[in-house]
């Protein structure tokens, strides 16, 4: 399961960089909560609206997974997240500790929670 979640994380960030937002939405749980470094929280719909409108434009992402913890119904991923992006057309560099929770759904994984905290 660890190899699968590592692959899902890589696919998640590739879909953001390549603006494949339908693919990003497909790997997310409908109850997604995306907590930004600012403390703002998006659900799947509001995050997708911001991506599609170009509010967030990811240019480069490095995601170094530090720990993967498998539990009965979810997988917790602890990582270091470094990114260059445009936020409302303004350049921004992020250096965060990140926590992702992937919900196990039959044989699939769905991103349920993502939270980033600045270094």
Beta strands, then each sheet from edge to edge (+ up, - down):
strand 1: 28-35
strand 2: 41-43
strand 3: 56-70
strand 4: 74-87
strand 5: 90-105
strand 6: 108-118
sheet 1: 2+ 1- 6- 5+ 4- 3+
end
